[in-house]
Amino acid sequence: MSGARNNDGPAPHLLLALDQSTGTVLTQQRVAVKSNQRSPP
């Protein structure tokens, strides 16, 4: 999200659902922390 950073802190981290055939973002939600890695079992 380019330009989303403001004086209050870093840019928000978003989780979104994307239609891969059209490239359309179906929905997006702000998440508390950036994480795209799974913890080991």
C-alpha distance matrix in Angstrom:
0.0 3.8 6.4 5.8 8.7 12.1 15.7 15.9 14.2 11.2 7.6 8.1 8.6 8.5 11.4 11.7 14.7 14.7 17.8 18.3 21.0 19.1 15.4 14.9 12.6 15.5 14.1 11.5 12.5 11.4 13.5 15.5 15.2 13.4 16.1 16.5 20.1 23.2 26.0 29.3 31.9
3.8 0.0 3.8 5.6 7.9 11.2 14.7 15.8 14.2 11.5 8.4 10.3 11.6 12.1 15.1 15.3 18.2 17.8 20.6 20.8 23.3 21.1 17.5 17.3 15.6 18.7 17.6 15.1 16.1 14.8 16.8 18.3 17.8 16.0 18.8 19.3 22.7 26.0 28.7 31.9 34.8
6.4 3.8 0.0 3.8 5.6 8.1 11.6 13.2 12.3 10.4 7.9 10.4 12.8 13.8 17.2 17.8 20.9 20.8 23.7 24.3 26.6 24.2 20.8 20.1 18.2 21.0 19.5 16.9 17.3 15.5 17.7 18.7 18.6 17.4 20.7 21.7 25.1 28.3 30.7 34.1 36.9
5.8 5.6 3.8 0.0 3.8 6.4 10.2 10.8 9.9 8.1 5.1 7.0 9.9 11.1 14.7 15.7 19.1 19.7 22.9 23.9 26.5 24.3 20.8 19.7 17.2 19.5 17.4 14.4 14.3 12.1 14.3 15.3 15.6 15.0 18.4 19.8 23.2 26.2 28.5 32.0 34.7
8.7 7.9 5.6 3.8 0.0 3.8 7.1 8.0 6.7 5.2 4.1 7.4 10.6 12.9 16.6 18.3 21.9 22.7 26.1 26.9 29.7 27.7 24.1 23.2 20.6 22.8 20.5 17.2 16.4 13.6 15.0 15.0 15.0 14.7 18.3 20.3 23.3 26.4 28.2 31.8 34.5
12.1 11.2 8.1 6.4 3.8 0.0 3.8 5.5 6.0 6.9 7.1 9.7 13.3 15.6 19.4 21.1 24.7 25.8 29.1 30.2 32.9 30.7 27.2 26.0 23.3 25.3 22.7 19.5 18.4 15.4 16.9 16.5 17.0 17.4 21.1 23.4 26.3 29.2 30.8 34.4 37.1
15.7 14.7 11.6 10.2 7.1 3.8 0.0 3.8 5.6 8.1 9.8 12.3 15.8 18.5 22.3 24.3 28.0 29.3 32.7 33.7 36.6 34.5 30.9 29.8 27.0 28.7 26.0 22.7 21.1 17.9 19.0 17.8 18.3 19.1 22.9 25.6 28.1 30.9 32.1 35.7 38.4
15.9 15.8 13.2 10.8 8.0 5.5 3.8 0.0 3.8 7.2 9.2 10.7 14.1 16.9 20.5 22.9 26.6 28.3 31.8 33.1 36.1 34.2 30.7 29.3 26.2 27.6 24.5 21.1 19.0 15.5 16.3 14.8 15.7 17.1 20.9 23.8 26.3 28.8 29.7 33.4 35.9
14.2 14.2 12.3 9.9 6.7 6.0 5.6 3.8 0.0 3.8 6.7 8.7 11.7 14.9 18.4 21.1 24.9 26.5 30.2 31.1 34.3 32.7 29.0 28.0 24.9 26.5 23.6 20.0 18.0 14.3 14.5 12.9 13.0 14.0 17.7 20.7 23.0 25.7 26.6 30.2 32.9
11.2 11.5 10.4 8.1 5.2 6.9 8.1 7.2 3.8 0.0 3.8 6.4 8.9 12.3 15.8 18.4 22.2 23.6 27.2 27.9 31.1 29.7 26.0 25.3 22.3 24.2 21.5 17.8 16.2 12.8 12.9 11.8 11.2 11.3 15.0 17.6 20.1 23.0 24.3 27.9 30.7
7.6 8.4 7.9 5.1 4.1 7.1 9.8 9.2 6.7 3.8 0.0 3.8 6.6 9.4 13.1 15.3 19.0 20.2 23.7 24.5 27.6 26.0 22.4 21.6 18.6 20.6 18.1 14.6 13.5 10.4 11.3 11.4 11.1 10.6 14.3 16.4 19.4 22.4 24.2 27.8 30.5
8.1 10.3 10.4 7.0 7.4 9.7 12.3 10.7 8.7 6.4 3.8 0.0 3.8 6.3 10.0 12.5 16.2 18.0 21.7 22.8 26.0 24.6 21.1 19.9 16.6 18.1 15.2 11.5 9.9 6.6 7.7 8.3 8.8 8.8 12.4 14.5 17.7 20.3 22.3 26.0 28.4
8.6 11.6 12.8 9.9 10.6 13.3 15.8 14.1 11.7 8.9 6.6 3.8 0.0 3.8 7.0 10.0 13.7 15.6 19.4 20.4 23.8 22.8 19.3 18.5 15.1 16.5 13.8 10.1 8.5 5.8 5.7 7.1 6.7 5.8 9.0 10.8 14.2 16.8 18.9 22.6 25.0
8.5 12.1 13.8 11.1 12.9 15.6 18.5 16.9 14.9 12.3 9.4 6.3 3.8 0.0 3.8 6.3 10.1 12.2 16.0 17.3 20.7 19.7 16.3 15.1 11.6 12.8 10.0 6.4 5.5 4.5 5.7 8.8 9.1 8.1 10.1 11.0 14.7 16.9 19.6 23.2 25.2
11.4 15.1 17.2 14.7 16.6 19.4 22.3 20.5 18.4 15.8 13.1 10.0 7.0 3.8 0.0 3.8 7.2 9.9 13.6 15.0 18.5 18.1 15.1 14.0 10.5 11.0 8.5 5.6 5.3 6.3 6.5 10.1 10.3 9.1 9.7 9.7 13.2 15.0 17.9 21.3 23.0
11.7 15.3 17.8 15.7 18.3 21.1 24.3 22.9 21.1 18.4 15.3 12.5 10.0 6.3 3.8 0.0 3.8 6.3 10.0 11.9 15.1 14.5 11.7 10.3 6.9 7.4 5.6 4.1 6.3 8.7 10.0 13.7 14.1 12.6 13.0 12.2 15.7 17.4 20.6 23.8 25.3
14.7 18.2 20.9 19.1 21.9 24.7 28.0 26.6 24.9 22.2 19.0 16.2 13.7 10.1 7.2 3.8 0.0 3.8 6.9 9.3 12.3 12.1 10.1 8.7 6.0 5.4 5.4 6.4 9.1 12.1 13.3 17.0 17.4 15.8 15.6 14.1 17.3 18.5 21.9 24.7 25.8
14.7 17.8 20.8 19.7 22.7 25.8 29.3 28.3 26.5 23.6 20.2 18.0 15.6 12.2 9.9 6.3 3.8 0.0 3.8 5.8 8.8 8.5 6.4 5.8 4.5 5.6 7.5 8.9 12.2 14.9 16.3 20.0 20.0 17.9 17.7 15.7 18.9 20.4 24.1 26.6 28.0
17.8 20.6 23.7 22.9 26.1 29.1 32.7 31.8 30.2 27.2 23.7 21.7 19.4 16.0 13.6 10.0 6.9 3.8 0.0 3.8 5.6 5.7 5.4 5.2 6.4 6.7 9.9 12.2 15.6 18.5 20.0 23.7 23.7 21.6 21.2 19.0 21.9 23.2 26.8 29.1 30.2
18.3 20.8 24.3 23.9 26.9 30.2 33.7 33.1 31.1 27.9 24.5 22.8 20.4 17.3 15.0 11.9 9.3 5.8 3.8 0.0 3.8 5.6 5.0 7.2 8.9 10.2 13.1 14.7 18.0 20.5 21.6 25.1 24.6 22.0 21.3 18.6 21.3 22.7 26.5 28.5 29.9
21.0 23.3 26.6 26.5 29.7 32.9 36.6 36.1 34.3 31.1 27.6 26.0 23.8 20.7 18.5 15.1 12.3 8.8 5.6 3.8 0.0 3.8 5.9 8.1 10.9 11.9 15.3 17.5 21.0 23.7 25.0 28.6 28.3 25.8 25.1 22.4 25.0 26.4 30.1 31.9 33.2
19.1 21.1 24.2 24.3 27.7 30.7 34.5 34.2 32.7 29.7 26.0 24.6 22.8 19.7 18.1 14.5 12.1 8.5 5.7 5.6 3.8 0.0 3.8 5.4 8.9 10.4 13.9 16.1 19.8 22.5 24.4 28.0 27.9 25.6 25.5 23.2 26.2 27.9 31.6 33.8 35.2
15.4 17.5 20.8 20.8 24.1 27.2 30.9 30.7 29.0 26.0 22.4 21.1 19.3 16.3 15.1 11.7 10.1 6.4 5.4 5.0 5.9 3.8 0.0 3.8 6.6 9.2 12.1 13.6 17.2 19.5 21.3 24.9 24.6 22.2 22.3 20.2 23.3 25.3 29.1 31.4 33.1
14.9 17.3 20.1 19.7 23.2 26.0 29.8 29.3 28.0 25.3 21.6 19.9 18.5 15.1 14.0 10.3 8.7 5.8 5.2 7.2 8.1 5.4 3.8 0.0 3.8 6.0 9.1 11.2 15.0 17.6 19.9 23.5 23.9 21.9 22.4 20.7 24.1 25.9 29.5 32.2 33.7
12.6 15.6 18.2 17.2 20.6 23.3 27.0 26.2 24.9 22.3 18.6 16.6 15.1 11.6 10.5 6.9 6.0 4.5 6.4 8.9 10.9 8.9 6.6 3.8 0.0 3.8 5.7 7.4 11.2 13.9 16.2 19.9 20.4 18.8 19.4 18.2 21.7 23.5 27.0 29.9 31.4
15.5 18.7 21.0 19.5 22.8 25.3 28.7 27.6 26.5 24.2 20.6 18.1 16.5 12.8 11.0 7.4 5.4 5.6 6.7 10.2 11.9 10.4 9.2 6.0 3.8 0.0 3.8 7.1 10.6 14.0 16.3 20.1 21.1 19.9 20.3 19.2 22.5 23.8 27.2 30.0 31.1
14.1 17.6 19.5 17.4 20.5 22.7 26.0 24.5 23.6 21.5 18.1 15.2 13.8 10.0 8.5 5.6 5.4 7.5 9.9 13.1 15.3 13.9 12.1 9.1 5.7 3.8 0.0 3.8 7.0 10.5 12.9 16.7 18.1 17.4 18.1 17.6 21.0 22.3 25.4 28.5 29.6
11.5 15.1 16.9 14.4 17.2 19.5 22.7 21.1 20.0 17.8 14.6 11.5 10.1 6.4 5.6 4.1 6.4 8.9 12.2 14.7 17.5 16.1 13.6 11.2 7.4 7.1 3.8 0.0 3.8 6.9 9.5 13.2 14.6 14.0 15.2 15.2 18.7 20.3 23.3 26.6 28.0
12.5 16.1 17.3 14.3 16.4 18.4 21.1 19.0 18.0 16.2 13.5 9.9 8.5 5.5 5.3 6.3 9.1 12.2 15.6 18.0 21.0 19.8 17.2 15.0 11.2 10.6 7.0 3.8 0.0 3.8 6.3 9.9 11.9 12.2 13.6 14.5 17.8 19.1 21.7 25.2 26.5
11.4 14.8 15.5 12.1 13.6 15.4 17.9 15.5 14.3 12.8 10.4 6.6 5.8 4.5 6.3 8.7 12.1 14.9 18.5 20.5 23.7 22.5 19.5 17.6 13.9 14.0 10.5 6.9 3.8 0.0 3.8 6.8 9.0 9.8 12.1 13.8 17.1 18.7 20.9 24.6 26.2
13.5 16.8 17.7 14.3 15.0 16.9 19.0 16.3 14.5 12.9 11.3 7.7 5.7 5.7 6.5 10.0 13.3 16.3 20.0 21.6 25.0 24.4 21.3 19.9 16.2 16.3 12.9 9.5 6.3 3.8 0.0 3.8 5.8 7.2 9.1 11.3 14.2 15.6 17.4 21.2 22.8
15.5 18.3 18.7 15.3 15.0 16.5 17.8 14.8 12.9 11.8 11.4 8.3 7.1 8.8 10.1 13.7 17.0 20.0 23.7 25.1 28.6 28.0 24.9 23.5 19.9 20.1 16.7 13.2 9.9 6.8 3.8 0.0 3.8 7.0 9.3 12.4 14.6 15.9 17.0 20.8 22.5
15.2 17.8 18.6 15.6 15.0 17.0 18.3 15.7 13.0 11.2 11.1 8.8 6.7 9.1 10.3 14.1 17.4 20.0 23.7 24.6 28.3 27.9 24.6 23.9 20.4 21.1 18.1 14.6 11.9 9.0 5.8 3.8 0.0 3.8 6.2 9.7 11.6 13.4 14.4 18.2 20.4
13.4 16.0 17.4 15.0 14.7 17.4 19.1 17.1 14.0 11.3 10.6 8.8 5.8 8.1 9.1 12.6 15.8 17.9 21.6 22.0 25.8 25.6 22.2 21.9 18.8 19.9 17.4 14.0 12.2 9.8 7.2 7.0 3.8 0.0 3.8 6.8 9.3 11.9 13.6 17.2 19.9
16.1 18.8 20.7 18.4 18.3 21.1 22.9 20.9 17.7 15.0 14.3 12.4 9.0 10.1 9.7 13.0 15.6 17.7 21.2 21.3 25.1 25.5 22.3 22.4 19.4 20.3 18.1 15.2 13.6 12.1 9.1 9.3 6.2 3.8 0.0 3.8 5.6 8.1 10.1 13.7 16.3
16.5 19.3 21.7 19.8 20.3 23.4 25.6 23.8 20.7 17.6 16.4 14.5 10.8 11.0 9.7 12.2 14.1 15.7 19.0 18.6 22.4 23.2 20.2 20.7 18.2 19.2 17.6 15.2 14.5 13.8 11.3 12.4 9.7 6.8 3.8 0.0 3.8 6.8 9.9 12.9 15.6
20.1 22.7 25.1 23.2 23.3 26.3 28.1 26.3 23.0 20.1 19.4 17.7 14.2 14.7 13.2 15.7 17.3 18.9 21.9 21.3 25.0 26.2 23.3 24.1 21.7 22.5 21.0 18.7 17.8 17.1 14.2 14.6 11.6 9.3 5.6 3.8 0.0 3.8 6.6 9.4 12.3
23.2 26.0 28.3 26.2 26.4 29.2 30.9 28.8 25.7 23.0 22.4 20.3 16.8 16.9 15.0 17.4 18.5 20.4 23.2 22.7 26.4 27.9 25.3 25.9 23.5 23.8 22.3 20.3 19.1 18.7 15.6 15.9 13.4 11.9 8.1 6.8 3.8 0.0 3.8 6.5 8.8
26.0 28.7 30.7 28.5 28.2 30.8 32.1 29.7 26.6 24.3 24.2 22.3 18.9 19.6 17.9 20.6 21.9 24.1 26.8 26.5 30.1 31.6 29.1 29.5 27.0 27.2 25.4 23.3 21.7 20.9 17.4 17.0 14.4 13.6 10.1 9.9 6.6 3.8 0.0 3.8 6.4
29.3 31.9 34.1 32.0 31.8 34.4 35.7 33.4 30.2 27.9 27.8 26.0 22.6 23.2 21.3 23.8 24.7 26.6 29.1 28.5 31.9 33.8 31.4 32.2 29.9 30.0 28.5 26.6 25.2 24.6 21.2 20.8 18.2 17.2 13.7 12.9 9.4 6.5 3.8 0.0 3.8
31.9 34.8 36.9 34.7 34.5 37.1 38.4 35.9 32.9 30.7 30.5 28.4 25.0 25.2 23.0 25.3 25.8 28.0 30.2 29.9 33.2 35.2 33.1 33.7 31.4 31.1 29.6 28.0 26.5 26.2 22.8 22.5 20.4 19.9 16.3 15.6 12.3 8.8 6.4 3.8 0.0
